[in-house]
Amino acid sequence: MKIKDEVQKTLNNLIQQPINRLEQDNYRLTQKALSEIEDELYSPLLELSHSQ
């Protein structure tokens, strides 16, 4: 799914170029949290794209 790929790509880029360690840790925590709920998070978008 394009949106999911873009979110992952953006977080990966942010993790690689942090301003400081705390910021990098925050992006990693965000990435981990999103990966744990990705099915629930992205399924409405997937359903919407199939209905159009």
Wavefront OBJ file of the C-alpha trace (Angstrom):
o trace
v 0.000 0.000 0.000
v 1.443 3.323 -1.048
v 0.517 5.250 2.120
v 2.025 2.595 4.384
v 5.213 2.568 2.296
v 5.475 6.354 2.430
v 5.028 6.416 6.220
v 7.712 3.757 6.649
v 10.053 5.533 4.239
v 9.577 8.858 6.028
v 10.239 7.370 9.458
v 13.331 5.566 8.177
v 14.663 8.838 6.757
v 13.965 10.653 10.031
v 15.692 7.943 12.061
v 18.778 8.178 9.863
v 19.027 11.968 10.186
v 18.061 12.862 13.753
v 18.970 16.126 15.397
v 19.733 14.331 18.656
v 19.552 10.907 20.304
v 16.225 11.588 22.046
v 14.640 12.514 18.723
v 15.988 9.342 17.122
v 14.594 7.259 19.971
v 11.192 8.934 19.591
v 11.084 8.118 15.875
v 12.024 4.501 16.613
v 9.289 4.235 19.235
v 6.806 5.698 16.763
v 7.923 3.225 14.118
v 7.546 0.318 16.562
v 4.104 1.457 17.705
v 2.890 1.844 14.124
v 4.171 -1.594 13.168
v 2.237 -3.139 16.066
v -1.085 -1.646 14.938
v -0.505 -1.361 11.195
v -3.284 -3.779 10.214
v -5.831 -1.875 12.272
v -4.452 1.482 11.178
v -4.270 0.875 7.446
v -7.198 -1.520 6.869
v -9.802 1.283 6.526
v -7.635 2.899 3.854
v -7.290 -0.397 2.040
v -11.056 -0.944 2.143
v -11.636 2.578 0.891
v -9.255 2.124 -2.024
v -10.979 -1.122 -3.035
v -14.418 0.500 -2.998
v -13.438 3.248 -5.420
l 1 2 3 4 5 6 7 8 9 10 11 12 13 14 15 16 17 18 19 20 21 22 23 24 25 26 27 28 29 30 31 32 33 34 35 36 37 38 39 40 41 42 43 44 45 46 47 48 49 50 51 52
